[in-house]
Amino acid sequence: MQDRTLKNPKIEVIWNSEVSEILFDQGGVTGLKVTNLLTNKVESRSTHGLFYAIGHTPNTHFLQNQLKLNEQGFILTSQSETNLPGIFACGDVQDPIFRQAITAAGSGCQAAMKAERYLESKGFH
């Protein structure tokens, strides 16, 4: 995805910056105010759209040597179950393919139901 973005002549990546304001009118997005985090300089930019990405690295580093992770750091699961009994994973930390809110919600429901069944099997009601 990174390579495709960087090679696309229609996409400009603005490094070390954050969007400080989205400019719009009745027709939609008209521009952005972008703050350079190194210089604090604010620049207005004309645009008709915005794709905001926060990254694709799962926040699972604290689980190393506890749960089985793949090479990219995603928790390995089988139907929400991890390698440790009673530990379930769902959402973006175990989904290296889709990483979408709707699939995360579905896997969250699955993990919750599995956890409930697990607790019942241990005598908790």
N, C-alpha and C positions, 0 to 999 in steps of 0.2 A: 504494500500500500504506500509506503514511504517513497519507494522508487518511482511508482506511477505518479504520485503527486509532484515530486521534484522535476520530473521530465515533462509534465504537462505545461505547454506554453500559456494556457489560460489561467493557471494558478500561480499566485505570487505568495511565497512563504515569507512571513515577516518574523524574523527571529528576535528573541529577547524582548518581546513586547507583549502588551495585553490590550484588549479592546476596553477602552474606558467609557465609550458611549456609542450606541447604535443610533444613527440618524435615519429618520424615516418620515414619510408623508402618507397621505391616503392611499397611494399606490404601492407602498411597501418600503423596503430598505433603499435608501438613497446614498448612504455613506457611513463611515466609521470615524471615530476619533481613537487613535492608537497611541498609547504611551510606551516609549522605549524605556525599558526597565534599567538600562545602564546609564542613560543620560537624563531621564525624566522628561525628555522632549515629547510634546504632544503634537501629533500630525493628523490633519483631516484627510481622509481618503474617500474618493468617490467609488461606489460599488453598487451592485444590484443584488448582492447576496452575501452570505456569510456561512462558512462551514467551521464550526468550532470543535476542535478535537482535544481531548485531555490525555490521550495516550492509550496504549493497549497492553501495558505491562501490569499483570495482576499484583495486587498488594498482598503477597503471600510469603515474603522473605522470612517473616517471623515463624513460619511453620516448617522451615527446612529441618530435616532430621527428625521430624515428628510425623508428618503426613507425606505420602508419596506424591511428588510433583513431577511434571514433565520438564523438558529442557528449558521451556519458556517461563516456568514457574506456575503453571496452571495445576490445580489440584486434580489428581487422577480419581475419577469416580466411576461407579457402575450404578446407574439409576439413583444418583444422589449419595450413594454409600461410598465412604472412603476406605482406606486399608485398615482403619481402626474401628472396631465395633462401637456403635453409639455416636460416632462422629459423622455428620452429614455435611455436604457442601452443595451450594447452589449458586446460580447467577454467574457473573462475569469471572469469578475466581476459578471456575471449573469449565468454562465454555470458550475454548480458543477459536471457535468457528463463527458463531452468530453474534455474540456480545450485543444483544439488543434487550431493551427494557422488557419487552413482551415475553421473550424467551426466559429471561431472568425471573420474571414473575411466575411463570409456569414451573420452572425448576424449583423455585422457592416453595411453592405449594406442594410439589412432590416431596421435597426434603422434609417439610413440616409433617406431612402424613406419614412418612417413613419413621421420623423421630417419635411420633405419637405411638405407632405400632411397636416400635422398639421398647419404649417405656412401659407399655401395657404388657409386653412379653416378660418384662422384669418385675412385674407385680405392682407397678405404679398405675393408679387409676384416677 
